[in-house]
Amino acid sequence: RCAGPAYRPGPRADQAALAAGRLRESWLPEGRPSRSILLGYTDASMETGPVLIVEPAPHSRTSAIGAWIRSGSADEPAELAGITHLLEHLLLRRCGHRSSEQIAELIDVLGGAVDAFTTREACAIPAHVPADRQSEALGLILDALFEPTLLGEDVRLEQKVVDAEFDLVQDSPVEVAAERALEACWGEHPLARPVLGTRERVSRLRSDELQRFHRERFGLERLLLVVVSPTPPDAIDALASLPRVVPPTPPPACPAWRHGIIVEERDGLEQIYANLVLPGLASAARRVLDILRRPDPVLDPGAAVACPVPAGPLGLRARGL
């Protein structure tokens, strides 16, 4: 994701109400969904306004909900590296008017799965619950993203959890090799930084810094909400009252490609872990991936090829003796 078009103003309440009406009309009177519908509250692209995507699933007994805030570790200033991931740990701890115990109880009652994760470009909360629990799950997700309670005691506790994650990553040669590969081709660009940030900076973050960062980054303009369900979501009207960030900070510029080699030696390893990273392929050239994915006797069965986005790197991971 690179810098997109210029910012345009966000939604108004009457636009949200109109969108809600369009959504309800897409369901037939007897409650059966008639078609997919995509509602954008602005005429801008996904970079500059909230987007709601609803996919009817008439024969499903469950609902899948995903909410993404389009701001990840690559959008952080260097001095706050790792703050989005730490904030993600706190979203489902306390939010809205719910305590930690109430949230844990609600997730158990929902009878499905509610999780959170952070990438270089987004912070997200997905949920998969019985269809009749959809409204409760959606309410919890929106509260977690837009109304978290960030207490100092919770921050200190989650900092210890993240500190343990740093150790887990360092104990995984596969993950270390992947991080070093991005560092080799993108240098100091924000997209090359680890999602976790750095241990030293994360350990120094305070609750007031997290609160300020949340106010600046987690606004309605950055929301992408996807619902796959047999029934229309009934909490759509609440979107109009969610906080907005005006104007949102633009995403970082695309990284410049460079050639590089990074080697890290470790005692006690019995295998070699290598990542070969090449510039991203245009869509028409992706058929080369079919060749690269063919089994090769030189590579371990765990070898893999990945090209997540056209503008991103093409990575070849190999593990051998």
N, C-alpha and C positions, 0 to 999 in steps of 0.2 A: 504494500500500500504506500503510495507516494502522494505528494501534495496534489490536491485536486482543485476543482473550480472554486471561485471566490465564495465566501460565506453569504448566505441569504437568510433573512429573518425566519424564525421558527414558527410553530403552529399557533393558531388562536383557538379559543374554546369552541367557537362556532364551527370551525373546520373539523375539530375532533368530534363534535356532535354529528356533523354531516357524515363523517367516516363511519361512526358507529351505526348510523341509519343504513348506510350502504352495506355494511357487514350483515346486519340483521336481514336485509332484503335478499341476501345471497342464499339464505336458507328457505326452503319451501315451507308452506304453512304447517305441514305435518311434522316439521322438524328435521327433515332430511336435507343435508347440504346439497346444493346444486352444482357448485363449481368452486375452483380455487379463486382466491381474491388477494390482491396485493394493494395495500393502502399506504401511500406515502403522504404525510401531512404537509409536505412542501413539494414544489416542483423541482427541487434540487436533487442531486445524486445522493447516494448513501453516505457520502462524505460530509454532507452539509445538512442533514435533516433526519428525523426519526422515520423508521420504516416498520410497518406491521405486515406480516405475511401470514395468511391463514390458509391451511390446506384441509379441506373436508375429508374425513375418514369415516364414512357412514357405517361401515361394518365393524369398526373397532370398539372395544369396550374400555379402552384406555385413552388418555390424552398425553401428548408429548409437548412440552413447552420449553423453549430456549430463549433466553434474553441475553443479548450481547451489548456491552458498552464498548464502543469503538475507540478504546484508548488502552494501550498495553504498555509493556515495559519499554518499547521503543519511543514512546511519547514522554517518558520521564526525563527531567533534567538530570545530568550526570551526578549531581550532589544528592539526588534522591533515588538513585538506582536501587530497585527492589521494592519501592513503596507500593506499587500496584499489587504485587503478589502478597505482600503483608496485609494490605487492605482487604484483599480477597479472603484471607483467612478469617477476617473479623466480620464479614458481611452477614454470615449466618449465625453469629454468636449472640448478638442482641440487635434487634431492629424493630422499627415501629414502636409499638407499646409492648413488645414481647420480650420476656427474659430468656436466658439461655435454656432454662428448664422448659419453658413454654414452647420454644422452638423445637427442642428435641422431642417433646411430647407430640407436637403437631406433625412432625415428619414421620413419627411412628404411626400416628393415626391415619395419615394419608395413604399408607400401605404401598408406597412406591419408592422412588429414589429421587433425592434432591441433592445436587452437588454444586461445586463451584471450581473454576479453573482460570488460569491466567496464561496468555500467550504474549508474544511480542507486539501484537496488534489489537488485542481485545481482553476484556475481563468478562466472564460469562457465568451464568447460573442456568443449568438445564434441569428439567424435572420430567419424570415419567410416572403418572399416577392414574388410578381408576378415573374414568370419565366423570363420575359424579362428585369427584374431589377436585375438579379442575379449577373452580373458582378460588378455593382455599390455597391451592398451590400457586396460582398466579398472584394472589394477594401477597403471599409470603415472598415470592421472588421480587416483586416491585418494592416491597418494604425493605428487603435486604439491599437492593441496589441503590435506592434513593433515600432511605431513612435509617441507616445503620447507627447504632449507639457505640461510639468509640471511647471506651473507658481505659484509663491508664493501666489498670490491673489486667485487663484483657490484652492490651498491647504487649505488655511484658511477657505474658504467658505465651502468646503466639510467636513472639520473637524467639523464645526457646524452641518452639516447634520448628520454625524456619531454620534455626541454627542447626538442628538435627538433619534437616533436608540438605544443607550444604555438605555435611559429612557423607550423606548417602550418594550425592552426585560425585563427590571426589572418589568414592569407593567404586564407581561404575566407569570403567575405561571407555565404554561405548558412548556415554553421555559427555565425558570429557573430550573425546575425539571430535564429536559433533560440534561442541562449543569452540574448540580450537580451529576447526575448519572455517566457521563463519568469521572468526577473528582474522584468519589468514587472508580471506578474500575481501572482507569489508572493513578491515582495520578498526578504527575507533568510532565508526558509524553506530548510532543507537541500536539499529537492528542486529548488530553483532554482539551486543551485550547480553549476558545471560539473563533469563527472566527473573531469576532469584536475586539479581543484583550482586552486591558484595556483602560479605559477612560484617565488615566493619561499619558500613553505612546503615545497614538494616538494624544493627544493634543500637544505633544512636537515634533512631527515629522516635519522635514523641507523638502523643495523641493529638496535640494541637496541629502538628504538621500533617498528620493523616486527615484530620478534619478539614483543613484548608485545601489539601490536595483533592479530597473528595468533592468539595464544593466547586472547585475549578474544573474538574474532569467529568464527573458523573451527572450530566444534565440530559434532559429529554432529547436534545438535538443529536446525541450520540447513540440513542437506543435503536437496536434492531431486535424486534420481538417476533418470534415464529411460533405459531400454534398449529398442531396437527390434532384434530379432535372430531368426534362425531357430533358435537354440539357447539354452537358459537360461543366464544368467550363472553361472559357477561360483565367483565370488569373493564371493558375497553374505555368507557366514559371516564374512568379514573386517570387515564393517560393525560387528559387535558390539564389536570392540576399538578402534574409532576414538575419538579424544579427544572429550570432551563439555564443553560450557560450561554451567555451572549457577549461577544461572539466566541465560539469554541476555538481553542488553539489549533492551528492547522497541523496536519501530520508532517513528519520529517520528510525532507527531500529524498529522492531515490539515492541509494548508495552508489558510489563509483566503484567499478570492478577493478581489482588488482590481482596480480599473480603473487603467490607467496607460499612458503613452506614452513610449517611449525612442527617441531619434533619434541616430544616429551618422553623422557626415559624414566622407568619405574622399576625398582627392584621387586622381585618376586612374581612378576608376570610371566606366564608361559606362552602367551599368544601376542600377536601384533594386531593392533586395532588401527585401521586407516580410513580416512574419509577423503575421497577425491571429489572436489567441487568444481563445477564448470558453470559458465554463465547460463541463465535460463533460456529455454527454447521457445520459439514462437509456436503457436498452436499447430500450424501445419507441419512443423518439424518434429512433433512429439512421437511420431511413429518410430523414431530411433530408439525410444524407450523400450519398444517391444523387443528390439535386438539386445539391448543392454540387460533386459530382465531374463533372458534365456539362461538356463543353468550353465555354469562354467566350472569345470573340474578344478580350476585353480582356486576358486573362491569357496569359502565355507557355506553350507546351506543357509546360514543366517545372514548372508550378504543381501543387500537390498539397494534398490534404486528409487529415488524420490525426486519429484519435481512438482512441488505444491502449487506454485503459481507461475504464469508465464514470465513475470519479471524477476522471479526469485532464482536461487541457485539450483542447479541440477547436482544432486549428491549421490555418490556411489560409496556405500559403506562395505568394508570387507574385513573379515577376521580370519587370520591364518596362523599357522605354526611358525 
